[in-house]
Amino acid sequence: MPFVREEYTIEQPLRAFVFLVRALGFSPKAAQRLIDRGRMTQNGVRVLKAQEVQGRVEIARFVPQDLGLAPLFVHRDFCVYDKPHHLLTHPKGLYAHPSLNDALKSTFGAQANPIHRLDSLTSGLVVCARHSRSEQELKNLFLHQKVQKTYTAIVRGIVKDDEREICAPILTQKGGGDLSIRSVISPMGKSARTRIRVIERDLARDRTLIEARPLTGRTHQIRVHLDSIQHPIVGDCLYGVSDEISRFFLESSAGEREFVRLLGAPHLMLNASRIVFRYDDKEFCIDSVLRAGLLAFFYNTSFDHTSERVCR
């Protein structure tokens, strides 16, 4: 399981931070992170950094499991994974479910961290730092929009314009019930821009294969923007469907059969297909292997997982 709970007994009063560093060998940064995230408790109550503790305490540690997922590309400072559909990038809370973090840390160690994230429903490329020395530099590339990300999607309906840019502010909802997980188009939201280009139209099945380039990084940006122009992504269980269908998928562990029955596809037809950036005076251009599965669905052909292409 990703998180395991361990119990320790502290004989003499000691500050929580000091106990983690001196007695358990945590680095100061790791000890601070564990306390900040509420993973040290006593009698079910969260322990604070400067708090003196004595007696029995509980600590929840992330213990990665090997998912059998190998990185698509490896550099001495970073790696790139081709994340499958229905896999979280980070663990959510202290639940015992797998995430990309399991594959990453079981292969490269505790210092390795994802630099950005994809929705669990979205497949494709995730850049990860292999150690803390490169982590901030890589994060700065994303922060300052020096990374070009290209997605491939299948949307419902026929997109008329060969190319267009969607400019609509996106608001991340807070509270308001179970469906507040949806982002919405709102003048109170943050500015958001997405460029789309039609790759091919399927008139018989009333769907379009497109390329999308997000120029900003808002929550569910591509999904929200495409829904806002009446072309929601095929297989989307949040956008372009009824509240009842969204609640069904949020409240159950729906599998491929339910996705096909209710949404017409085995999963969300969105793939983070290509990522381009400069690092250490070199340009890296990496393509997703899993994009082939999306194309196979659109063209109704088979998908061979063994093919791959990485350009750099």
C-alpha positions in Angstrom: 0.0 0.0 0.0 1.3 3.6 -0.7 0.8 4.7 2.9 1.7 2.6 6.0 1.1 3.7 9.6 3.8 3.2 12.1 3.6 3.7 15.9 6.4 4.9 18.1 6.7 5.5 21.9 8.5 8.7 23.1 9.7 8.2 26.6 10.6 11.8 27.5 8.9 15.0 26.2 10.4 16.1 22.9 9.5 18.5 20.2 7.9 16.6 17.2 10.3 18.1 14.7 13.3 17.1 16.8 12.1 13.6 17.2 11.7 13.0 13.5 15.1 14.4 12.7 17.2 13.0 15.6 15.4 9.7 16.4 14.1 8.7 13.0 16.7 10.2 10.8 14.4 12.4 8.7 16.0 15.3 6.9 14.8 18.7 8.1 12.9 19.2 4.9 11.2 15.8 5.0 10.3 16.2 8.7 8.7 19.6 8.0 6.8 18.2 5.0 5.5 15.2 7.1 4.3 17.5 9.9 2.8 20.1 7.5 0.7 17.4 5.8 -0.7 16.1 9.1 1.0 12.7 8.9 2.1 12.7 12.5 -0.7 12.3 15.0 -1.2 11.5 18.7 -4.5 9.9 19.7 -5.9 10.8 16.3 -5.0 14.5 16.7 -2.6 16.2 14.3 0.8 17.1 15.9 2.3 20.5 15.3 6.0 21.2 14.5 6.9 22.9 17.8 4.6 20.7 19.9 6.2 18.6 22.7 5.1 15.0 22.5 5.4 12.1 24.9 3.9 8.6 24.8 2.6 6.9 21.7 2.6 8.7 18.3 1.5 7.6 14.8 3.3 8.4 11.6 2.0 7.8 8.1 4.8 7.1 5.6 4.5 6.9 1.8 5.9 3.5 0.8 5.9 3.2 -3.0 4.8 0.0 -4.7 6.2 -1.2 -8.0 3.5 -0.8 -10.6 5.6 -2.3 -13.4 5.5 1.0 -15.2 8.8 2.0 -16.7 9.7 5.6 -17.7 9.5 6.5 -21.4 12.6 8.6 -21.2 15.5 8.9 -18.7 18.0 11.8 -18.3 20.5 12.1 -15.5 18.3 14.9 -13.9 14.8 14.0 -14.9 12.6 11.3 -16.4 9.4 11.3 -18.4 6.5 8.8 -17.8 3.7 8.0 -20.2 0.9 7.9 -17.6 -2.0 5.5 -18.4 -5.6 6.5 -18.0 -7.2 6.0 -14.6 -4.0 6.6 -12.7 -3.4 9.5 -10.3 -0.2 11.5 -10.6 0.0 12.0 -6.8 -1.6 10.0 -4.0 -4.8 11.7 -2.9 -4.8 11.9 0.9 -3.8 8.8 2.8 -5.8 6.4 0.8 -4.3 3.1 -0.3 -4.6 3.6 -4.1 -1.7 3.6 -6.6 -0.4 6.7 -8.3 2.4 7.6 -10.7 4.4 8.5 -7.6 4.6 4.8 -6.8 6.4 4.0 -10.0 8.6 7.1 -9.8 9.8 6.7 -6.3 10.2 2.9 -6.4 12.5 3.4 -9.4 14.4 6.6 -8.6 14.1 7.0 -4.8 12.3 9.3 -2.4 13.8 12.5 -3.8 12.1 12.0 -7.2 9.0 14.1 -7.7 6.6 14.9 -10.5 7.0 18.5 -11.8 3.5 18.9 -13.0 0.4 16.7 -13.0 -2.3 15.2 -15.2 -5.9 14.4 -14.3 -6.3 10.7 -13.4 -8.5 10.3 -16.4 -6.0 11.8 -18.9 -3.1 9.7 -20.3 0.2 11.0 -21.5 3.5 12.6 -20.6 4.5 13.7 -17.1 8.0 15.2 -16.5 9.5 14.2 -13.1 12.7 15.4 -11.4 15.0 12.6 -10.3 16.5 14.6 -7.4 16.0 17.9 -5.5 18.9 19.6 -7.4 17.0 19.7 -10.6 13.5 20.0 -9.3 13.3 23.8 -8.9 14.9 24.4 -12.3 12.4 22.2 -14.0 9.5 23.7 -12.1 10.6 27.1 -13.2 10.3 26.0 -16.9 6.6 25.2 -16.3 6.0 28.3 -14.1 7.4 30.7 -16.7 5.6 28.9 -19.6 8.8 27.7 -21.3 7.3 24.2 -21.9 5.2 23.6 -25.0 2.6 21.0 -24.3 0.4 19.4 -27.1 -2.6 17.3 -26.4 -4.7 15.0 -28.7 -8.4 14.6 -28.2 -11.5 13.2 -29.7 -14.5 15.5 -29.3 -18.2 15.1 -30.0 -19.6 16.8 -33.0 -17.9 18.3 -36.1 -15.6 21.2 -35.3 -16.0 23.7 -38.2 -12.9 25.9 -38.0 -9.6 24.2 -38.9 -7.9 26.3 -36.3 -9.1 28.6 -33.5 -8.2 30.0 -30.1 -10.5 29.7 -27.2 -10.2 32.5 -24.7 -12.5 32.2 -21.7 -11.7 32.7 -18.0 -11.9 29.6 -15.8 -13.0 29.5 -12.2 -12.1 26.7 -9.9 -15.1 26.1 -7.6 -14.6 25.8 -3.9 -17.3 24.1 -1.9 -20.9 23.9 -3.2 -21.4 20.2 -3.1 -20.1 17.1 -4.9 -20.0 18.6 -8.4 -17.9 21.6 -7.3 -15.0 19.5 -8.7 -16.0 20.9 -12.0 -14.3 24.1 -13.2 -16.6 26.7 -14.9 -16.4 29.5 -17.3 -16.9 32.7 -15.3 -15.8 36.4 -15.5 -14.6 35.9 -12.0 -12.2 33.2 -13.1 -8.6 33.4 -14.2 -7.7 34.1 -17.9 -7.3 31.0 -19.9 -6.3 30.4 -23.6 -6.3 27.2 -25.6 -5.4 26.8 -29.3 -7.0 23.9 -31.1 -6.4 22.5 -34.6 -8.5 20.0 -36.4 -6.6 16.8 -37.5 -9.5 15.0 -39.0 -13.3 15.0 -39.1 -15.4 11.8 -38.9 -18.8 12.8 -40.4 -20.3 9.3 -40.1 -19.7 9.1 -36.3 -20.1 12.8 -35.7 -16.8 13.4 -34.0 -13.5 15.3 -34.6 -9.9 14.4 -33.9 -8.1 17.6 -32.7 -4.8 18.9 -31.4 -5.0 21.2 -28.4 -2.3 23.5 -27.0 -3.0 25.1 -23.6 -1.3 28.5 -23.4 -2.2 28.8 -19.7 -2.5 26.1 -17.0 -6.0 26.1 -15.4 -7.7 23.1 -13.8 -9.4 21.0 -16.4 -8.6 23.7 -18.9 -8.9 21.8 -22.2 -11.9 19.8 -21.0 -13.7 23.0 -19.9 -12.8 25.0 -23.0 -13.9 22.3 -25.4 -17.2 21.8 -23.5 -17.8 25.6 -23.7 -17.8 25.5 -27.5 -20.2 22.5 -27.5 -17.6 20.0 -28.3 -16.9 18.0 -25.1 -14.3 15.3 -25.2 -15.6 11.8 -25.9 -15.5 9.7 -22.6 -15.6 12.8 -20.3 -17.7 12.0 -17.2 -17.7 15.6 -15.8 -18.2 17.9 -18.7 -20.9 17.7 -21.4 -22.9 15.1 -19.5 -25.8 15.2 -17.0 -25.3 15.7 -13.3 -26.6 12.2 -12.7 -24.0 10.7 -14.9 -21.2 12.7 -13.2 -22.4 11.7 -9.8 -22.5 8.1 -10.8 -18.8 8.2 -11.8 -17.8 10.2 -8.8 -19.5 7.9 -6.3 -18.6 4.5 -7.8 -15.5 2.7 -8.9 -16.7 2.6 -12.5 -14.7 0.5 -14.9 -14.4 0.3 -18.7 -17.7 -1.3 -19.1 -19.6 1.6 -17.5 -17.5 4.1 -19.5 -18.5 2.4 -22.7 -22.1 2.0 -21.8 -22.7 5.6 -20.6 -20.1 7.6 -22.4 -19.4 5.6 -25.6 -15.6 5.1 -24.9 -13.5 3.0 -22.5 -11.9 6.2 -21.0 -11.5 9.9 -21.5 -10.2 10.5 -25.0 -7.5 13.0 -24.0 -3.8 12.4 -24.3 -0.8 14.6 -23.4 0.9 13.8 -26.6 4.0 15.9 -26.9 6.2 18.0 -24.7 9.0 20.3 -25.8 11.4 22.2 -23.6 15.1 23.3 -23.3 17.1 22.0 -20.4 20.9 22.3 -19.9 21.2 24.0 -23.3 19.5 21.1 -25.1 16.1 20.8 -26.6 14.0 17.8 -25.7 11.0 16.8 -27.7 9.2 13.7 -26.4 6.1 12.0 -27.9 3.6 9.8 -26.0 3.3 6.2 -27.0 -0.2 6.0 -25.6 -1.4 8.5 -28.2 -1.6 5.5 -30.5 -4.4 4.1 -28.5 -6.5 7.2 -28.9 -5.8 7.2 -32.7 -6.7 3.5 -32.9 -10.1 4.3 -31.2 -10.8 7.1 -33.7 -9.8 5.2 -36.8 -11.2 1.9 -35.4 -7.9 0.0 -35.7 -5.8 -2.0 -33.2 -3.2 -0.5 -30.9 0.3 -1.9 -30.5 1.8 -0.9 -27.1 5.3 -1.9 -28.1 5.8 1.0 -30.6 7.4 4.2 -29.3 9.1 7.4 -30.5 11.2 9.8 -28.6 12.9 12.7 -30.4 15.4 15.0 -28.8 
